[in-house]
Amino acid sequence: AMWAMTYEQLLDVKDLAESTFEEEYETKSMRDINEKIIKPVCKENKTSYALFKNSEGLEIDVFVSHSWDEPFGEFVT
């Protein structure tokens, strides 16, 4: 499967997270971003976030993994 998102799309999530969490942004983990931002989009659109953003899929050059408890801001930078 080619379920992926671009770095630019990740930066869009970062912008949304910053506006959603405001001064608490730096304390939010990947888990928090998933619950508050990603899951609602998936539920509303009945698809994964990656396929919502890229319905035809994307070929990937790099695969990046993360820890759910990692601070989101550190992951993005």
Secondary structure, DSSP 8 states (H G I E B T S, - for coil): ------HHHHHHHHHHHHHHHGGGGGG-BHHHHIIIIIHHHHHHHTS-HHHHH-TT----S------TTSBHHHHH-
